Amino acid sequence: MRAVTEPGDDVDAIVAAWHRERPDLDLTPLHVLSRVTRLAKRLDLARRDAFAGFDLESWEFDVLSALRRAGAPYRLSPSQLIEATLVTSGTMTNRVDRLQERGLVLRLPSPRDGRGVLVELTAAGAAAVDGALTALLARERALLAGLSAAQQEQLSAALRELSTALP
């Protein structure tokens, strides 16, 4: 990638400054991955704003949406929730406890194993996650409004390729 002399965005300014200070380095990864990092931070803020109207934190949305995506009867084992949300067992236990206290999920005995449990989405949990998803999609559409449908498809394909290539 070329060195940028007139910054077009904050990453261009960062890369230009590094190029000035360390012209000996190939700064190509910064052009892509610094933008991904900064976009992730902005997306996180947009997600928080979208979820706030439904009194949800991002982690709550993650757990509730995993249950909602499971389809009726909207139940998953804790291990399935851990896999879907990429958190530890202890973290998931804490999250389910907190969601249960709020009436958004229930713990049910597993019909297959008397010691196991299933986590089930309540009607209140379904209403919260459905509303939050609608708000999130509106915000995400606004964030992507500057890209054409074709550009969005290209970006999605490139990010998918990068994601699947990572260990």
C-alpha angles and dihedrals in degrees: 000000000000126000110254115227098183111041116234096185139001093276091053088054092049093048092046091052092049090046089054092048099037110024088159092071130083101233096184096118091058091061090063110023098042088055091049090051094048092045090051090055092050091046090051090055091048090049091051091051092048093049096044090073088062095042091246132135119216092254090052090052090050093055095040093047091051088055093045092050090052089073128225127007083028096220132140135169117248089251090055090050090049090053092047095048102032097230133127126266093252092050091050092050089053092047094049090048091054094045091049091051088055092049094244096117139020130213113226130184112258111249089214099049124027091210095049129082138209124213114223129193114238124217088257090051092049092050092049096048094044092051093044091050091052091050091046093052091051091052093045092050088054091050091052096043092104092063126073119235089256092051090049090052091048092049091047091050093048093048091047090052092049092046094052091046094056119093 
